[in-house]
């Protein structure tokens, strides 16, 4: 599958996932295996969610850990915040970018008007005489 197709499908999945996530505040309890994996895999006790997302956010297009709740309240709060930051990041990336208006060129100052060159007069005919 070409990379652009994969990126398009990933964005579509993210949009649907984010819409479901926003619509459903209920988060079922994670099973003990998933919670153990989250505790081992995420540095929730040592790194803030914002620092974690800043460092690894590009590597997490399919983050779903925040779909479930965790018995450890610190882990749960950390994961919820990571999910929120990742969604904000995606929304900001997909927001239409304002088109840059070209800066108006400064008006060139009018050069001082040059005096017209004096007209050369035709020589007067000499009178015979």
Protein Blocks (a to p, Z undefined) as FASTA:
>chain_A
ZZklmmmmmmmmmmmmmmmmmmmmbdcdddfklmmmmmmmpcfklpcfklmmmmmmmmmm
mgcklmpccfblmlmmmmmmmmmmmmmmmmmmmpccdddddddddddddddddddddddd
dddddddZZ
